[in-house]
Amino acid sequence: MNVDLKNKIVVITGASKGIGRELARNFAYEGASVVINYFHSENEAIELFKEINNYNSNCLLAKADVTNYDDVLNMYHQVINKYSRVDILINNAGKCDDDLIYFMSEEKWNRIIDVNLTGTFLCCKVFTKIMARQNCGKIFNISSLKGQEGCSGQTNYSASKAGVIGFTKSLAKEVGQFNISVNAVCPGFIVTDLNRHNQKKVSIARNKSVLDLSSTLSDFINFMMMMCSDNIQGISGRVFTLDSRIL
Ligand code: NAP
C-alpha cells in the first residue's frame, strides 16, 4: 500500500523531543509540511528544524505553550498565514510527574491535567474551526495505556489520559458532520525523557509485553502515517492501543 503524505499540512504539538520529534522527522521525510511545536526545548526544536530543512524546506517552527490559549491562537495564525489550511492535528505534547496520592500536590495534579488534557482541548478548539470551514480534517490525540488501565503513582497522568479518551469520543460525535475525524492513539512503551528516569517502569513494561518492545516506535510512526494518509477515511471516535502489554 502506498502511503502518500505529500503536501499534507500536519501540526504536531510537542515535536521537540521523543515521539513527536520522530513523527516530525518521518512526516517531513514523506513530503508533509510539518508544524514543529515546542515550548521549553528551543535548542532541540531548532536543531530538528535545521535537520529537516535539509530534505524538506516547507516546515514551520512554532513556539507555543499548549496550556495557554493566546499561545495556541498565535500558533494557529502562524500556520494559517503560511499554509492557509490544516489537514492533520496531532496532539502529542505531554508530561508526567508521578507521586503517590498522599504526596501528590495540587500543583502537580493541575500541571499534568493542564498539559495533557487542557492542551489537547485548546488545540482542538482552535484548529477545528479551520477544519470545519475546509469540511475535512483529521485529529489524533495521544493518550496512553495508563488512561485505560490506570497505574499506581500516576493518578494525575492516568486521569489526564483517560480524559483525553472521553474528550476524543465526544469531539468525534460533535465534528463528524464537518468530515473531521478524531481518534485517540496510545503508543506502545517507548523510552524517552518521559520515562527513562524510572527503570522500574521500563522493566515492568518489558515483563508485561508478550512481544519485543523494540519495535513499538516504528510501529507507532507507521500506524500514524497510514492513518493520516487518504487511504483511511471512515474511522473516528476510536482508541488504538499499539503494543502487546496484555499480561
Ligand atoms: P517527551 O520525550 O518527554 O516529550 C514531550 C514533548 O511534549 C516535548 O517535546 C515537550 O516540548 C512537549 N511539551 C511538554 N509540555 C508542553 C507544553 N506546555 N507546550 C507544548 N509542548 C509541551 O515525551 P514522549 O514520550 O515523547 O511523549 C509524547 C506523548 O506520548 C505524550 O503525550 C505522552 O504522554 C505519550 N505517551 C508516551 C509513551 C512512552 O512510552 N513514551 C507511552 C504512552 C503515551 P518542550 O520540551 O519543548 O516543552
py3Dmol code that shows the C-alpha trace and the ligand (Angstrom):
import py3Dmol

protein = """\
ATOM      1  CA  MET A   1       0.000   0.000   0.000  1.00  0.00           C
ATOM      2  CA  ASN A   2       1.289   3.411  -0.952  1.00  0.00           C
ATOM      3  CA  VAL A   3       1.207   5.928   1.926  1.00  0.00           C
ATOM      4  CA  ASP A   4       1.194   9.410   0.414  1.00  0.00           C
ATOM      5  CA  LEU A   5       1.609  12.374   2.787  1.00  0.00           C
ATOM      6  CA  LYS A   6       2.935  14.841   0.222  1.00  0.00           C
ATOM      7  CA  ASN A   7       1.660  18.394   0.749  1.00  0.00           C
ATOM      8  CA  LYS A   8      -0.345  17.488   3.846  1.00  0.00           C
ATOM      9  CA  ILE A   9      -0.211  20.243   6.455  1.00  0.00           C
ATOM     10  CA  VAL A  10       0.448  18.490   9.762  1.00  0.00           C
ATOM     11  CA  VAL A  11       0.585  20.237  13.146  1.00  0.00           C
ATOM     12  CA  ILE A  12       2.462  18.176  15.759  1.00  0.00           C
ATOM     13  CA  THR A  13       2.447  19.511  19.312  1.00  0.00           C
ATOM     14  CA  GLY A  14       5.442  18.664  21.489  1.00  0.00           C
ATOM     15  CA  ALA A  15       7.640  17.889  18.493  1.00  0.00           C
ATOM     16  CA  SER A  16      10.934  18.988  20.051  1.00  0.00           C
ATOM     17  CA  LYS A  17      11.610  15.667  21.771  1.00  0.00           C
ATOM     18  CA  GLY A  18      10.744  11.992  21.976  1.00  0.00           C
ATOM     19  CA  ILE A  19       7.861  10.586  19.988  1.00  0.00           C
ATOM     20  CA  GLY A  20       6.782  13.938  18.499  1.00  0.00           C
ATOM     21  CA  ARG A  21      10.298  14.558  17.213  1.00  0.00           C
ATOM     22  CA  GLU A  22      10.345  11.203  15.403  1.00  0.00           C
ATOM     23  CA  LEU A  23       6.883  11.836  13.985  1.00  0.00           C
ATOM     24  CA  ALA A  24       8.016  15.234  12.656  1.00  0.00           C
ATOM     25  CA  ARG A  25      11.174  13.764  11.079  1.00  0.00           C
ATOM     26  CA  ASN A  26       9.289  10.967   9.353  1.00  0.00           C
ATOM     27  CA  PHE A  27       6.306  13.010   8.185  1.00  0.00           C
ATOM     28  CA  ALA A  28       8.601  15.687   6.770  1.00  0.00           C
ATOM     29  CA  TYR A  29      10.669  12.997   5.042  1.00  0.00           C
ATOM     30  CA  GLU A  30       7.487  11.799   3.311  1.00  0.00           C
ATOM     31  CA  GLY A  31       6.880  15.326   1.998  1.00  0.00           C
ATOM     32  CA  ALA A  32       4.374  16.631   4.542  1.00  0.00           C
ATOM     33  CA  SER A  33       4.625  20.258   5.671  1.00  0.00           C
ATOM     34  CA  VAL A  34       5.151  19.838   9.384  1.00  0.00           C
ATOM     35  CA  VAL A  35       4.485  22.437  12.054  1.00  0.00           C
ATOM     36  CA  ILE A  36       7.045  21.657  14.750  1.00  0.00           C
ATOM     37  CA  ASN A  37       5.570  22.916  18.008  1.00  0.00           C
ATOM     38  CA  TYR A  38       7.708  23.198  21.134  1.00  0.00           C
ATOM     39  CA  PHE A  39       7.690  25.133  24.376  1.00  0.00           C
ATOM     40  CA  HIS A  40      10.711  24.644  26.701  1.00  0.00           C
ATOM     41  CA  SER A  41      13.176  22.835  24.415  1.00  0.00           C
ATOM     42  CA  GLU A  42      14.109  25.587  21.978  1.00  0.00           C
ATOM     43  CA  ASN A  43      17.603  24.297  21.123  1.00  0.00           C
ATOM     44  CA  GLU A  44      16.321  20.807  20.337  1.00  0.00           C
ATOM     45  CA  ALA A  45      13.490  22.236  18.224  1.00  0.00           C
ATOM     46  CA  ILE A  46      15.829  24.496  16.219  1.00  0.00           C
ATOM     47  CA  GLU A  47      18.255  21.611  15.668  1.00  0.00           C
ATOM     48  CA  LEU A  48      15.392  19.429  14.385  1.00  0.00           C
ATOM     49  CA  PHE A  49      14.101  22.214  12.128  1.00  0.00           C
ATOM     50  CA  LYS A  50      17.578  22.638  10.588  1.00  0.00           C
ATOM     51  CA  GLU A  51      17.945  18.885  10.094  1.00  0.00           C
ATOM     52  CA  ILE A  52      14.536  18.612   8.417  1.00  0.00           C
ATOM     53  CA  ASN A  53      15.298  21.648   6.259  1.00  0.00           C
ATOM     54  CA  ASN A  54      17.978  19.569   4.505  1.00  0.00           C
ATOM     55  CA  TYR A  55      15.300  17.438   2.872  1.00  0.00           C
ATOM     56  CA  ASN A  56      12.077  19.451   3.290  1.00  0.00           C
ATOM     57  CA  SER A  57      12.113  23.238   3.262  1.00  0.00           C
ATOM     58  CA  ASN A  58       8.399  23.768   3.783  1.00  0.00           C
ATOM     59  CA  CYS A  59       8.139  23.193   7.533  1.00  0.00           C
ATOM     60  CA  LEU A  60       7.422  25.691  10.305  1.00  0.00           C
ATOM     61  CA  LEU A  61       8.797  26.092  13.800  1.00  0.00           C
ATOM     62  CA  ALA A  62       6.128  27.281  16.246  1.00  0.00           C
ATOM     63  CA  LYS A  63       6.757  28.026  19.892  1.00  0.00           C
ATOM     64  CA  ALA A  64       3.595  27.725  21.990  1.00  0.00           C
ATOM     65  CA  ASP A  65       2.655  26.563  25.434  1.00  0.00           C
ATOM     66  CA  VAL A  66      -0.326  24.332  24.684  1.00  0.00           C
ATOM     67  CA  THR A  67      -1.852  25.209  28.065  1.00  0.00           C
ATOM     68  CA  ASN A  68      -2.047  28.891  27.105  1.00  0.00           C
ATOM     69  CA  TYR A  69      -4.941  29.905  24.842  1.00  0.00           C
ATOM     70  CA  ASP A  70      -3.182  33.010  23.464  1.00  0.00           C
ATOM     71  CA  ASP A  71      -0.093  30.960  22.579  1.00  0.00           C
ATOM     72  CA  VAL A  72      -2.208  28.350  20.798  1.00  0.00           C
ATOM     73  CA  LEU A  73      -4.119  31.039  18.917  1.00  0.00           C
ATOM     74  CA  ASN A  74      -0.857  32.686  17.903  1.00  0.00           C
ATOM     75  CA  MET A  75       0.440  29.332  16.599  1.00  0.00           C
ATOM     76  CA  TYR A  76      -2.814  28.913  14.664  1.00  0.00           C
ATOM     77  CA  HIS A  77      -2.344  32.314  12.987  1.00  0.00           C
ATOM     78  CA  GLN A  78       1.255  31.461  12.061  1.00  0.00           C
ATOM     79  CA  VAL A  79       0.066  28.217  10.477  1.00  0.00           C
ATOM     80  CA  ILE A  80      -2.787  29.843   8.559  1.00  0.00           C
ATOM     81  CA  ASN A  81      -0.566  32.719   7.363  1.00  0.00           C
ATOM     82  CA  LYS A  82       1.903  30.225   5.917  1.00  0.00           C
ATOM     83  CA  TYR A  83      -0.324  27.432   4.604  1.00  0.00           C
ATOM     84  CA  SER A  84      -3.958  28.705   4.652  1.00  0.00           C
ATOM     85  CA  ARG A  85      -5.190  25.293   5.781  1.00  0.00           C
ATOM     86  CA  VAL A  86      -4.550  22.391   8.163  1.00  0.00           C
ATOM     87  CA  ASP A  87      -5.068  18.750   7.258  1.00  0.00           C
ATOM     88  CA  ILE A  88      -3.924  16.959  10.401  1.00  0.00           C
ATOM     89  CA  LEU A  89      -3.503  17.874  14.066  1.00  0.00           C
ATOM     90  CA  ILE A  90      -1.560  15.514  16.313  1.00  0.00           C
ATOM     91  CA  ASN A  91      -1.946  16.445  19.986  1.00  0.00           C
ATOM     92  CA  ASN A  92       1.210  14.801  21.256  1.00  0.00           C
ATOM     93  CA  ALA A  93       2.563  17.284  23.855  1.00  0.00           C
ATOM     94  CA  GLY A  94       2.551  15.528  27.189  1.00  0.00           C
ATOM     95  CA  LYS A  95       4.107  15.349  30.587  1.00  0.00           C
ATOM     96  CA  CYS A  96       4.146  13.155  33.658  1.00  0.00           C
ATOM     97  CA  ASP A  97       5.077  13.936  37.246  1.00  0.00           C
ATOM     98  CA  ASP A  98       4.434  10.893  39.403  1.00  0.00           C
ATOM     99  CA  ASP A  99       3.662  10.592  43.072  1.00  0.00           C
ATOM    100  CA  LEU A 100       1.512   8.573  45.423  1.00  0.00           C
ATOM    101  CA  ILE A 101      -1.790  10.271  46.225  1.00  0.00           C
ATOM    102  CA  TYR A 102      -0.668  11.285  49.757  1.00  0.00           C
ATOM    103  CA  PHE A 103       2.265  13.214  48.295  1.00  0.00           C
ATOM    104  CA  MET A 104       0.520  14.461  45.144  1.00  0.00           C
ATOM    105  CA  SER A 105       0.377  18.253  45.435  1.00  0.00           C
ATOM    106  CA  GLU A 106      -2.414  20.200  43.767  1.00  0.00           C
ATOM    107  CA  GLU A 107       0.256  21.900  41.670  1.00  0.00           C
ATOM    108  CA  LYS A 108       1.466  18.515  40.314  1.00  0.00           C
ATOM    109  CA  TRP A 109      -2.102  17.404  39.710  1.00  0.00           C
ATOM    110  CA  ASN A 110      -3.113  20.601  37.901  1.00  0.00           C
ATOM    111  CA  ARG A 111       0.023  20.847  35.764  1.00  0.00           C
ATOM    112  CA  ILE A 112      -0.373  17.354  34.305  1.00  0.00           C
ATOM    113  CA  ILE A 113      -4.103  17.815  33.671  1.00  0.00           C
ATOM    114  CA  ASP A 114      -3.305  21.200  32.070  1.00  0.00           C
ATOM    115  CA  VAL A 115      -0.657  19.942  29.645  1.00  0.00           C
ATOM    116  CA  ASN A 116      -2.190  16.583  28.722  1.00  0.00           C
ATOM    117  CA  LEU A 117      -5.900  17.366  28.747  1.00  0.00           C
ATOM    118  CA  THR A 118      -6.416  21.145  28.599  1.00  0.00           C
ATOM    119  CA  GLY A 119      -3.638  21.435  25.987  1.00  0.00           C
ATOM    120  CA  THR A 120      -5.460  18.910  23.812  1.00  0.00           C
ATOM    121  CA  PHE A 121      -8.747  20.785  24.318  1.00  0.00           C
ATOM    122  CA  LEU A 122      -7.255  24.184  23.416  1.00  0.00           C
ATOM    123  CA  CYS A 123      -5.556  22.939  20.241  1.00  0.00           C
ATOM    124  CA  CYS A 124      -8.736  21.164  19.120  1.00  0.00           C
ATOM    125  CA  LYS A 125     -10.852  24.230  19.935  1.00  0.00           C
ATOM    126  CA  VAL A 126      -8.679  26.425  17.733  1.00  0.00           C
ATOM    127  CA  PHE A 127      -7.830  24.087  14.843  1.00  0.00           C
ATOM    128  CA  THR A 128     -11.308  22.532  14.355  1.00  0.00           C
ATOM    129  CA  LYS A 129     -12.524  25.957  13.172  1.00  0.00           C
ATOM    130  CA  ILE A 130     -10.442  25.876  10.003  1.00  0.00           C
ATOM    131  CA  MET A 131     -11.041  22.153   9.542  1.00  0.00           C
ATOM    132  CA  ALA A 132     -14.817  22.725   9.707  1.00  0.00           C
ATOM    133  CA  ARG A 133     -14.506  25.500   7.110  1.00  0.00           C
ATOM    134  CA  GLN A 134     -12.474  23.180   4.867  1.00  0.00           C
ATOM    135  CA  ASN A 135     -15.010  20.388   5.516  1.00  0.00           C
ATOM    136  CA  CYS A 136     -12.161  17.971   6.190  1.00  0.00           C
ATOM    137  CA  GLY A 137      -9.512  17.220   8.773  1.00  0.00           C
ATOM    138  CA  LYS A 138      -8.027  14.542  10.984  1.00  0.00           C
ATOM    139  CA  ILE A 139      -7.190  14.844  14.662  1.00  0.00           C
ATOM    140  CA  PHE A 140      -5.150  12.363  16.673  1.00  0.00           C
ATOM    141  CA  ASN A 141      -4.987  12.760  20.440  1.00  0.00           C
ATOM    142  CA  ILE A 142      -2.126  10.872  22.027  1.00  0.00           C
ATOM    143  CA  SER A 143      -3.401   9.069  25.101  1.00  0.00           C
ATOM    144  CA  SER A 144      -1.828   6.162  26.952  1.00  0.00           C
ATOM    145  CA  LEU A 145      -2.496   2.627  28.142  1.00  0.00           C
ATOM    146  CA  LYS A 146      -2.349   4.210  31.617  1.00  0.00           C
ATOM    147  CA  GLY A 147      -5.516   6.126  30.755  1.00  0.00           C
ATOM    148  CA  GLN A 148      -7.265   2.812  30.182  1.00  0.00           C
ATOM    149  CA  GLU A 149      -5.762   0.590  32.868  1.00  0.00           C
ATOM    150  CA  GLY A 150      -4.515   3.091  35.486  1.00  0.00           C
ATOM    151  CA  CYS A 151      -1.167   2.986  37.236  1.00  0.00           C
ATOM    152  CA  SER A 152      -0.142   3.278  40.886  1.00  0.00           C
ATOM    153  CA  GLY A 153       1.703   6.582  41.423  1.00  0.00           C
ATOM    154  CA  GLN A 154       0.187   8.103  38.282  1.00  0.00           C
ATOM    155  CA  THR A 155      -3.292   9.248  39.301  1.00  0.00           C
ATOM    156  CA  ASN A 156      -2.716  12.636  37.643  1.00  0.00           C
ATOM    157  CA  TYR A 157      -1.267  11.211  34.412  1.00  0.00           C
ATOM    158  CA  SER A 158      -3.827   8.366  34.159  1.00  0.00           C
ATOM    159  CA  ALA A 159      -6.745  10.735  34.815  1.00  0.00           C
ATOM    160  CA  SER A 160      -5.477  13.154  32.157  1.00  0.00           C
ATOM    161  CA  LYS A 161      -5.081  10.386  29.580  1.00  0.00           C
ATOM    162  CA  ALA A 162      -8.474   8.831  30.422  1.00  0.00           C
ATOM    163  CA  GLY A 163      -9.869  12.354  29.994  1.00  0.00           C
ATOM    164  CA  VAL A 164      -8.288  12.521  26.552  1.00  0.00           C
ATOM    165  CA  ILE A 165     -10.194   9.367  25.581  1.00  0.00           C
ATOM    166  CA  GLY A 166     -13.575  10.737  26.734  1.00  0.00           C
ATOM    167  CA  PHE A 167     -12.799  14.057  25.082  1.00  0.00           C
ATOM    168  CA  THR A 168     -11.882  12.306  21.811  1.00  0.00           C
ATOM    169  CA  LYS A 169     -15.118  10.319  21.651  1.00  0.00           C
ATOM    170  CA  SER A 170     -17.253  13.385  22.420  1.00  0.00           C
ATOM    171  CA  LEU A 171     -15.466  15.608  19.913  1.00  0.00           C
ATOM    172  CA  ALA A 172     -15.722  12.894  17.246  1.00  0.00           C
ATOM    173  CA  LYS A 173     -19.517  12.977  17.677  1.00  0.00           C
ATOM    174  CA  GLU A 174     -19.543  16.775  17.547  1.00  0.00           C
ATOM    175  CA  VAL A 175     -17.404  17.387  14.457  1.00  0.00           C
ATOM    176  CA  GLY A 176     -18.128  14.313  12.327  1.00  0.00           C
ATOM    177  CA  GLN A 177     -20.729  16.451  10.489  1.00  0.00           C
ATOM    178  CA  PHE A 178     -17.811  18.560   9.185  1.00  0.00           C
ATOM    179  CA  ASN A 179     -15.956  15.490   7.931  1.00  0.00           C
ATOM    180  CA  ILE A 180     -13.398  15.770  10.747  1.00  0.00           C
ATOM    181  CA  SER A 181     -12.247  12.511  12.299  1.00  0.00           C
ATOM    182  CA  VAL A 182     -10.969  12.394  15.878  1.00  0.00           C
ATOM    183  CA  ASN A 183      -9.161   9.358  17.244  1.00  0.00           C
ATOM    184  CA  ALA A 184      -7.078   8.570  20.310  1.00  0.00           C
ATOM    185  CA  VAL A 185      -3.816   6.665  19.970  1.00  0.00           C
ATOM    186  CA  CYS A 186      -1.973   5.020  22.848  1.00  0.00           C
ATOM    187  CA  PRO A 187       1.651   4.430  21.811  1.00  0.00           C
ATOM    188  CA  GLY A 188       3.493   1.371  22.989  1.00  0.00           C
ATOM    189  CA  PHE A 189       6.128   1.813  25.681  1.00  0.00           C
ATOM    190  CA  ILE A 190       8.898   3.932  24.145  1.00  0.00           C
ATOM    191  CA  VAL A 191      11.876   5.025  26.216  1.00  0.00           C
ATOM    192  CA  THR A 192      12.009   8.849  26.122  1.00  0.00           C
ATOM    193  CA  ASP A 193      12.594  11.692  28.611  1.00  0.00           C
ATOM    194  CA  LEU A 194       9.086  10.971  29.875  1.00  0.00           C
ATOM    195  CA  ASN A 195      10.033   7.660  31.438  1.00  0.00           C
ATOM    196  CA  ARG A 196      13.779   6.911  31.150  1.00  0.00           C
ATOM    197  CA  HIS A 197      14.404   8.094  34.752  1.00  0.00           C
ATOM    198  CA  ASN A 198      12.194   5.282  36.053  1.00  0.00           C
ATOM    199  CA  GLN A 199      13.947   1.986  35.330  1.00  0.00           C
ATOM    200  CA  LYS A 200      11.276   0.104  37.280  1.00  0.00           C
ATOM    201  CA  LYS A 201       8.681   1.249  34.757  1.00  0.00           C
ATOM    202  CA  VAL A 202      10.890   0.188  31.860  1.00  0.00           C
ATOM    203  CA  SER A 203      11.286  -3.317  33.258  1.00  0.00           C
ATOM    204  CA  ILE A 204       7.558  -3.634  34.111  1.00  0.00           C
ATOM    205  CA  ALA A 205       6.727  -2.688  30.510  1.00  0.00           C
ATOM    206  CA  ARG A 206       9.212  -5.287  29.266  1.00  0.00           C
ATOM    207  CA  ASN A 207       7.790  -8.005  31.509  1.00  0.00           C
ATOM    208  CA  LYS A 208       4.201  -7.236  30.538  1.00  0.00           C
ATOM    209  CA  SER A 209       4.864  -7.258  26.789  1.00  0.00           C
ATOM    210  CA  VAL A 210       4.317 -10.539  25.041  1.00  0.00           C
ATOM    211  CA  LEU A 211       6.251  -9.244  22.010  1.00  0.00           C
ATOM    212  CA  ASP A 212       9.605  -7.455  21.785  1.00  0.00           C
ATOM    213  CA  LEU A 213       9.319  -3.804  22.902  1.00  0.00           C
ATOM    214  CA  SER A 214      11.947  -2.578  20.468  1.00  0.00           C
ATOM    215  CA  SER A 215       9.580  -2.167  17.501  1.00  0.00           C
ATOM    216  CA  THR A 216       6.941  -0.015  19.185  1.00  0.00           C
ATOM    217  CA  LEU A 217       8.292   3.359  17.993  1.00  0.00           C
ATOM    218  CA  SER A 218       8.426   2.325  14.331  1.00  0.00           C
ATOM    219  CA  ASP A 219       5.032   0.627  14.701  1.00  0.00           C
ATOM    220  CA  PHE A 220       3.638   3.894  16.048  1.00  0.00           C
ATOM    221  CA  ILE A 221       5.164   6.003  13.252  1.00  0.00           C
ATOM    222  CA  ASN A 222       3.970   3.599  10.543  1.00  0.00           C
ATOM    223  CA  PHE A 223       0.496   3.428  12.059  1.00  0.00           C
ATOM    224  CA  MET A 224       0.233   7.213  12.202  1.00  0.00           C
ATOM    225  CA  MET A 225       1.402   7.589   8.617  1.00  0.00           C
ATOM    226  CA  MET A 226      -1.180   5.134   7.390  1.00  0.00           C
ATOM    227  CA  MET A 227      -3.980   6.753   9.435  1.00  0.00           C
ATOM    228  CA  CYS A 228      -3.010  10.240   8.219  1.00  0.00           C
ATOM    229  CA  SER A 229      -2.967   9.243   4.551  1.00  0.00           C
ATOM    230  CA  ASP A 230      -6.012   9.431   2.302  1.00  0.00           C
ATOM    231  CA  ASN A 231      -6.177   5.626   2.352  1.00  0.00           C
ATOM    232  CA  ILE A 232      -8.044   5.807   5.658  1.00  0.00           C
ATOM    233  CA  GLN A 233     -11.259   7.871   5.601  1.00  0.00           C
ATOM    234  CA  GLY A 234     -14.067   6.377   7.668  1.00  0.00           C
ATOM    235  CA  ILE A 235     -12.658   5.848  11.171  1.00  0.00           C
ATOM    236  CA  SER A 236     -13.465   8.163  14.088  1.00  0.00           C
ATOM    237  CA  GLY A 237     -14.082   8.116  17.828  1.00  0.00           C
ATOM    238  CA  ARG A 238     -11.752   5.114  18.311  1.00  0.00           C
ATOM    239  CA  VAL A 239      -8.946   4.302  20.699  1.00  0.00           C
ATOM    240  CA  PHE A 240      -5.929   2.468  19.264  1.00  0.00           C
ATOM    241  CA  THR A 241      -3.500   0.832  21.672  1.00  0.00           C
ATOM    242  CA  LEU A 242      -0.273  -0.002  19.890  1.00  0.00           C
ATOM    243  CA  ASP A 243       1.565  -2.527  21.974  1.00  0.00           C
ATOM    244  CA  SER A 244       1.486  -6.015  23.445  1.00  0.00           C
ATOM    245  CA  ARG A 245       1.271  -5.332  27.188  1.00  0.00           C
ATOM    246  CA  ILE A 246      -1.525  -7.823  27.800  1.00  0.00           C
ATOM    247  CA  LEU A 247      -0.387  -9.692  30.916  1.00  0.00           C
TER     248      LEU A 247
END
"""
ligand_1 = """\
48
NAP
P 8.887 13.524 25.929
O 10.059 12.917 25.266
O 9.002 13.962 27.358
O 8.368 14.740 25.038
C 7.293 15.520 25.471
C 7.037 16.643 24.489
O 5.929 17.421 24.988
C 8.239 17.576 24.365
O 8.500 17.848 23.009
C 7.766 18.836 25.082
O 8.267 20.017 24.453
C 6.270 18.788 24.888
N 5.581 19.619 25.881
C 5.521 19.455 27.217
N 4.829 20.469 27.779
C 4.442 21.289 26.759
C 3.706 22.493 26.681
N 3.184 23.072 27.776
N 3.505 23.052 25.459
C 3.999 22.474 24.332
N 4.709 21.340 24.349
C 4.935 20.752 25.549
O 7.628 12.507 25.928
P 7.203 11.384 24.864
O 7.497 10.071 25.474
O 7.709 11.699 23.521
O 5.621 11.549 24.917
C 4.865 12.089 23.854
C 3.383 11.763 24.094
O 3.195 10.353 24.091
C 2.877 12.251 25.461
O 1.561 12.725 25.318
C 2.900 11.003 26.305
O 2.014 11.063 27.382
C 2.519 9.952 25.286
N 2.921 8.567 25.601
C 4.245 8.234 25.677
C 4.582 6.909 25.949
C 6.013 6.470 26.028
O 6.241 5.274 26.306
N 6.986 7.337 25.801
C 3.588 5.951 26.140
C 2.256 6.340 26.065
C 1.936 7.658 25.779
P 9.187 21.110 25.214
O 10.241 20.344 25.963
O 9.693 21.929 24.085
O 8.249 21.866 26.123
"""
view = py3Dmol.view(width=600, height=400)
view.addModel(protein, "pdb")
view.setStyle({"model": 0}, {"cartoon": {"style": "trace"}})
view.addModel(ligand_1, "xyz")
view.setStyle({"model": 1}, {"stick": {}})
view.zoomTo()
view.show()
